[in-house]
Every structure is written in C-alpha cells, then in structure tokens.
C-alpha cells in the first residue's frame, strides 16, 4: 500500500469539551446534535468529527479548517449547560496542559 504524502493527509485537531456543574444525560449525543444543528449535514461531512467520551468529558477530533466552526456550534448549542472547550493538536498535548 502506498503511503500518503504529508501534504495530502487529513490534518486534525482535538477539542475537549468539559461540562461544569450539571451535565446532559448523554454528552456525546448532545455535542453531535449541537454540531449538526449549527453546521448542517454538509458541514458535518466537511468537518468530519469523531466523538469519544471519557469520564464525563467529550473528546472530538475534527479537520483543522473547521475547529472554529465546531467550537462555535458547541457553544451556541449548549442550552442551559456551562462548558469549557480546549483545543490541542494531539491528545498528548491535552494531557500536558493538565486537562486529561
């Protein structure tokens, strides 16, 4: 199998969503529905979010070009929940910052 050149591969960033105080019943579905409401189906396809849940926190991997749009979607779709978002290039970067 031929290896992709670094310029052709998909460059991704990690967004960590931390709910403070009250949390939704299913944080992963809550975040995905907020992104879908704000970006729509085409935006979801272009941003290509991958969602994982860990200890009440939500990790999202998205395309680099759509980090700001996804963060805006999460903040606008939060409803009555308080939350923080942190962005890093790798999961290890989030660990070094002390969030994981």
C-alpha positions as CSV (number, residue, x, y, z in Angstrom):
1,X,0.0,0.0,0.0
2,X,1.3,3.4,-0.9
3,X,1.9,5.9,1.8
4,X,0.2,9.4,1.6
5,X,2.4,12.4,1.4
6,X,2.1,14.7,4.4
7,X,0.5,17.4,2.3
8,X,-2.3,15.1,1.2
9,X,-3.2,13.6,4.6
10,X,-6.1,14.9,6.7
11,X,-4.8,17.3,9.4
12,X,-6.9,17.1,12.5
13,X,-7.2,18.9,15.9
14,X,-8.6,17.7,19.2
15,X,-11.3,19.6,21.0
16,X,-12.0,18.7,24.7
17,X,-15.4,19.7,26.0
18,X,-15.7,19.9,29.8
19,X,-19.1,20.3,31.3
20,X,-19.2,22.2,34.6
21,X,-22.0,21.7,37.1
22,X,-25.0,19.9,35.5
23,X,-24.3,17.6,32.6
24,X,-26.6,16.3,29.8
25,X,-27.7,12.7,30.1
26,X,-25.6,11.7,27.0
27,X,-22.8,14.2,26.4
28,X,-21.6,12.7,23.2
29,X,-25.0,12.8,21.5
30,X,-25.6,16.3,22.9
31,X,-22.4,17.6,21.2
32,X,-23.1,15.8,17.9
33,X,-26.6,17.2,17.7
34,X,-25.3,20.7,18.5
35,X,-22.8,20.5,15.7
36,X,-25.4,19.1,13.3
37,X,-27.9,21.9,14.1
38,X,-25.3,24.6,13.6
39,X,-23.2,23.3,10.6
40,X,-25.8,21.1,8.9
41,X,-25.2,17.8,7.1
42,X,-22.7,19.3,4.6
43,X,-20.7,21.0,7.4
44,X,-20.7,17.7,9.4
45,X,-19.3,15.9,6.3
46,X,-16.6,18.5,5.8
47,X,-15.6,18.8,9.5
48,X,-15.7,15.0,9.9
49,X,-16.0,15.0,13.7
50,X,-15.1,11.8,15.6
51,X,-16.5,11.9,19.1
52,X,-15.3,9.9,22.2
53,X,-16.5,10.2,25.8
54,X,-14.2,9.9,28.8
55,X,-15.1,10.5,32.4
56,X,-17.9,12.9,31.6
57,X,-15.7,14.8,29.2
58,X,-16.1,14.7,25.4
59,X,-13.1,14.4,23.0
60,X,-13.7,15.5,19.4
61,X,-11.3,15.1,16.6
62,X,-12.1,17.5,13.6
63,X,-10.4,18.8,10.5
64,X,-8.1,21.7,11.1
65,X,-10.1,24.1,9.0
66,X,-13.3,23.6,10.9
67,X,-12.1,23.9,14.5
68,X,-13.6,27.4,15.0
69,X,-16.9,26.4,13.4
70,X,-17.2,23.3,15.6
71,X,-16.3,25.3,18.8
72,X,-19.0,27.9,17.9
73,X,-21.6,25.2,17.3
74,X,-20.9,23.6,20.7
75,X,-21.1,27.0,22.5
76,X,-24.3,28.1,20.7
77,X,-25.9,24.7,21.2
78,X,-25.1,24.3,24.9
79,X,-28.5,25.4,26.2
80,X,-28.5,25.6,30.0
81,X,-25.2,23.8,30.5
82,X,-22.0,25.5,31.3
83,X,-19.0,24.2,29.5
84,X,-15.3,24.9,28.5
85,X,-13.6,23.9,25.3
86,X,-9.9,23.4,24.9
87,X,-8.1,22.8,21.6
88,X,-4.8,20.9,21.0
89,X,-3.0,19.3,18.1
90,X,-2.7,15.9,19.9
91,X,-4.3,14.1,22.8
92,X,-0.8,14.2,24.5
93,X,-1.0,18.0,24.2
94,X,-4.2,17.9,26.2
95,X,-2.5,15.7,28.9
96,X,0.4,18.1,29.1
97,X,-2.0,21.0,29.6
98,X,-3.5,19.1,32.5
99,X,-7.0,18.5,31.1
100,X,-6.8,14.7,30.7
